Amino acid sequence: MTAPPDVHAHYENFPVASWLCPPRLRPAIAAIYGFARTADDIADEGDATADERLAQLAAFRAELRAVAAGAPPSPRWPGIFGPLAVQLHAWRLPLQLLEDLLDAFEQDIRMTRDQARYPDRTALLDYCRRSANPVGRLLLHLYGIDDAASLARSDAICTGLQLANFWQDPSVDIPRGRHYFTDADLQRFGIARAELATGRDTAATRALVADNVAWARACLNEGAPLALRIPGRAGWELRLVVQGGQRILDRIAALDHGTLSRRPKLGASDLPVMLWRALRMKPAANGTIRADT
């Protein structure tokens, strides 16, 4: 029997189902997180082959569709699909958003297996559309928010967080065969992909990381006004989510963008900064927010 994941058991740059989240939403958020975390672990953890991982994700997808159609959870993942089935029907969660997450995990497996690379930022953004943005859209669904402007800002926040994670993790991802720096960006900075595999930070790779960090920060700033749109505790939760992303970008900058050899993390000392910045988030005259100062 698979136990539901502890939402605080994995390292994260931002709160997940924290005490700030409205209590009535916590079971749904925990169920969504458990689903995504387990699927991610299937795709990424252990010693299974790529084909074995894809087969497990196919079974995981079949189970999702079965419980969405009203079938009881099978014995394979009852701790995941039992709670998820309840929340799927209670909140009428959009099934396609959950399937999009599985699409992204499958893409990661195939690209790693085939040593494929992202040609440009448009292709990487399409991956983020399925790997990150569905989580924000599911949360907005729980909040009852579905206007186009809010969805776009949610997508910007989620994409920014995903990008921040990419530029935090090249020292971990590249040795595992996962490459998120695009071919176009490498060409622009005159870097051969083989240079990244050495794990050495050079002036060119630092400039590459710095440029991509600026891209991630711009996405977070673009989406930040959404945190002021959502009222109450959920809005404060989102402020801290944004600030968690901004703070890891600060940590990358503090290493002079040398993340090919080191992986920065957030610690207890970062929380006061995040809280102070969350308190200071206010709309500017042009409707934007600088969420990184």
N, C-alpha and C positions, 0 to 999 in steps of 0.2 A: 504494500500500500504506500502511495506517495503522500507524504505530509505536505500541507500547504506551506510555502516558503514564508519565513519570517521577513516581513517587509523591511526590517532594519538589519538583516543579516549580511547584506552585501554592501560594499563601499559605494556611496553615492555622493555626488557633488551638491545635492539638493534634497530637501525633505520629501519623504514618501509617506503618505497617510499619517502625518505627524499630529501632534496635539493641537495644532492650529486648525487642522481640517475639521469642518463641521461633523459632529459625531454621526449624524444620520447618513453621511456619505462614506464613512470609513469602511463599512463592509464591502461596498461596491468597488471602492478604490483598491482595497486589499485583494479582492478577487481578480480585478484586472491586472494588478501588479503580479500576483501569483501566476496567472496565465502567461504573461509576457516573460517573467523571470525564468519559468520552467522551460518555455520554448527556447529562450536564449541559451540556457544551460545545455539543452539537447544539441543545439547548434555548435556549442563552443567548448564544452567541458568533457573531460574523460578521453578515452583512447579509441573511440569508435571511428571507423572510416567515414569518408564523405558520403558514400552510398548508404551506409547504415544510418547516418544522421538524417539524410533525406527521407529514408523509409520511416524513421521514428516521427519526423515532422509530418509526414503524410498521414500517419496514424493519429497524430495529435490533431491535425486538421479535421480528419473524419470524426473524431470524438467531439470536436467543437460543433460541427454541423449536426451531429446526432442530438446533442443536448439542446441545441438551439431549436431543433424540431420537436422537442418534448420528450426524447428518450431519457431514461435514467442513466447516470454516469456508469461507465464500465468499471471493473475492478482495477484497471491499470493506473488511472490517475484520479481516484475519487476525491482526494483532498484538493485537487485543482478544479475539476469540473462540477463537483457538488456545489461549492459556493458560487462558482461562476454561473451555473444554470439558474440558480435562484436570482442572481442579480441581472442576468440577461433578460429574464422575463419580468422582473419587478420594474426595471428601468427601461425596458425595450431598447437595449443597447444595440447600436448599428453593427450587425455581424461583419459587414465588409471591412470595417476598421480593424477588427481583430484578425481577419484574414490577411489584410495588408501587412500586419506585423509578421505573420508567418511567411509571406512572400519575401520580405526583406531578409529574414533569417536564412531562407533557402538560397537567396541570391548570394549572401555571404559565403555559404558553403561551396556553392558552385564556382564562384570567382576565385576562392582560395584554392580549390581543387585544380582549376584550369589555369591558375596563375594569370588571371585576367586583371586588367587595370582600368580605372575610370579615365576616359579620354579627356574630360573637361568638367567644369563645375556644373554645367547643366545636368550631366549624367549623375554626378554626386548628389545634386539636389533632388533628383528623381528617387534616388535611394532613400534620402532623408524623408521624402514624402511618405514613404511606407514604413521606414524603420523608427521614426520619431514622431512625426506629426499626428498619427492616429491617437497617441496617448493624450495629447492636448485636446483633440476633438472629442474624445470620449469623456474627458473631464468637463468640457463645456456642455456636453449633452446632459451630464448629471446636474449641472448648474442651471439648465434650461436656457442656455444662450446659443443661438444659432444664426445670428446675422453675419453677413459676409465680411464686414470689417473685423469683427471679433475673431472669426475663424482664421482670417489672414494673419492677424497678430498672434494668435495661438501658434499657427504654423511657423511664424518667424521665431518665436521663443523656442519651440521644440527643435527646429533646425539649428538655431544658435547653440543650444545645449548639446546636440549631437556633434556639431562641428568642434565645439570646445573639447568634447571627449576625444575626438580624433586627434587633435593637436596636443592633447595631454598624453596620449598613449602610443606614439610611434615606437618607443623603445620596447613596448610589449607586442604591438601589432605586427610590426615588420618582421621580426624573427619568426612569427607564426604564419607568415605569408599573406598578411592582410595589409593592403596598400590603399590609403585614402588620399594621399597627395596625387593630384591628377597629372596626366601626361602633359597637358598644356601648361600647368604651373611649373613643372620641372623644366620644360623647355624654356619658359620665360626667364627662369633664374639660372639657366645653364648648368643644370644638375642631371647627371646620368642616374638612372634608378639604382644601379649597382652601388653608387656612393651611399645611398640611404642604408643599405644592408650592412655597411661597415660599423654603423652605430656611432660614428664620429660626427661631432658638431663642427661645422665650418662656417665661415662668413656667409657663404651662399645658402647653406641649409638654415642658418639662423634667420636670414632674410626671408626665406621661403616660409618658415614657421610664423614669423612676425606678420607677414602679409595675410596668411590664413587666419591668424588670431584676430587681426583687424576685421576680416570678413565675418567671423563668428560674433565679434562684439557688435558690429553693425546690425546683425540680425537680432540680437538680444535687445538693442536699443529700439529697433523698429517695432518689436512686439511689446515692449515694456508698458505702454499705455493701457494694455489690457488689464494689468494688475490693479489699476485704479478704477476700472469699469466694474470689476467683480466686488460686491459688497462683503463686509464682515470678515470672518476668519478665513474664508476661502481666498479673499483678495490678499490678505497678509501672507497666507501660504504661498501664493503665486509670487509675491514680491520677493520672498526668500528664495524661491526657485530661481528667479532671474538673477538675484544677487549671488547665488551659489555658482551659476555659470560665469558671471562676471569675475568672481573672485578666483576661480581656477585659471581664468585668462590672465589675471594679475600675477598668479604664481608662475605661470609660464613665462611671462615677461620678466619676472624677477630672476629667472634662470638665464636671462639674455636669450630666451627662445631656444635654449639648448636641450630640447626634449628627445633628440635621437638617442641620447645616452642616459637621461634621467627622467623619472616620472614624478611630477609634482603632485601633491595631495593637499586637501584641506584638513585642518585640524581645529582644535578647540579655540585657538587664538584667532581664527578667522571669523568666528561667530559674531563677536562684538562689531566688527567692521560690516558684516552683512546686515546686522540689525540696524546699525546707524544709517547705512545707505538705504535700507528699506523704509525707514522713517522719513528720509529726505526725498523720496521719490514723489515729484510733483510735476504736473504737466507744464510744458513751456508754452510760450505764446503761439508757436507754430504747430502745437498739438503733439509734439514729440516729447520724449523723456531721455535725459542723459542718466542712465542707470548705473554708470560705472565710476561715479565720482562721489 
